[in-house]
Amino acid sequence: MTDHTDDTAHEGAHALEAAERLLERAERDSTAAQPAAVEALKALLLHWDEVPRGERVAELLAQVADTDDTLKQFGSDAEALDRGNAADSHQRAKIFVDAARARLMNI
């Protein structure tokens, strides 16, 4: 029998890897920034054995904030990424990837 928690933690690790790849791509292609943030938040949720509900950064951030309310402060960054504001999208996405990485490394 496979432990569901191990499966979702493994999925979370893969989602974080995807987020990091997308973030790297976002340095050259701003359209990769929003998906990078989405994958980072999904990584956290999966690692916490939660099913991600939503495909937008703001939706996932609201769900993540139920467990870690310190991330609520990035709500305006989430909304900007979902709107597609390209000017600083890489930096905004980096906030979410760094936050996910930091939390997953401390678990």
C-alpha positions in Angstrom: 0.0 0.0 0.0 1.4 3.4 -1.0 1.3 6.2 1.6 -0.8 9.1 0.2 1.2 11.6 2.1 4.5 10.4 0.5 2.9 10.6 -2.9 1.7 14.2 -2.5 5.0 15.3 -1.0 6.7 13.8 -4.0 4.3 15.7 -6.3 5.1 18.8 -4.3 8.8 18.4 -4.9 8.2 18.0 -8.7 6.0 21.1 -8.6 8.8 23.1 -7.0 11.2 21.9 -9.6 8.8 23.0 -12.3 8.4 26.3 -10.6 12.2 26.8 -10.5 12.5 26.0 -14.2 9.7 28.4 -15.1 11.2 31.1 -13.0 14.5 30.7 -14.8 12.6 31.0 -18.1 10.7 34.0 -16.8 14.0 36.0 -16.8 13.7 36.0 -20.6 10.0 35.4 -21.1 7.6 37.2 -18.8 4.8 34.8 -19.7 6.4 32.1 -17.6 6.2 34.2 -14.4 2.6 33.5 -13.5 2.9 29.7 -14.1 6.0 29.7 -12.0 4.2 31.3 -9.0 1.2 28.9 -9.6 3.6 25.9 -9.5 5.3 27.2 -6.4 2.0 27.5 -4.5 0.9 24.1 -5.7 4.2 22.7 -4.4 3.4 23.9 -0.9 -0.2 22.7 -1.0 0.8 19.2 -2.2 3.6 19.0 0.4 1.0 19.8 3.0 -1.2 17.0 1.6 -3.8 19.4 0.3 -5.4 19.4 -3.1 -4.8 22.7 -4.9 -8.1 24.5 -5.7 -7.6 26.9 -8.5 -5.3 27.8 -11.3 -4.6 31.5 -10.5 -2.0 32.8 -8.2 -4.5 34.7 -6.0 -6.8 31.6 -5.6 -3.9 29.4 -4.6 -2.4 32.0 -2.3 -5.8 32.3 -0.5 -5.7 28.5 0.0 -2.0 28.5 1.2 -2.8 31.4 3.6 -5.2 29.1 5.4 -2.1 27.2 6.6 0.5 29.9 6.6 -1.0 33.4 6.9 2.4 35.1 6.6 2.0 34.8 2.9 -1.1 37.0 2.8 1.2 40.0 2.5 1.9 39.0 -1.1 -1.7 39.4 -2.3 -1.0 42.4 -4.5 1.9 40.5 -6.1 -0.5 37.5 -6.8 -3.1 39.8 -8.4 -0.5 41.6 -10.5 0.8 38.2 -11.8 -2.7 37.1 -12.6 -3.3 40.3 -14.5 -0.2 39.7 -16.6 1.7 42.9 -15.6 5.0 42.2 -17.3 7.2 45.0 -15.9 8.3 43.2 -12.8 6.7 39.8 -13.2 9.9 37.8 -12.7 10.6 39.5 -9.4 7.0 39.0 -8.3 7.1 35.3 -9.3 10.4 34.9 -7.4 8.7 35.9 -4.2 6.5 32.8 -4.4 9.2 30.4 -5.6 11.5 31.6 -2.8 8.7 31.3 -0.2 7.8 27.8 -1.3 11.5 26.7 -1.4 12.1 28.2 2.1 9.1 26.5 3.6 9.8 23.1 2.0 13.4 23.2 3.1 12.3 23.8 6.7 9.9 20.8 6.8 
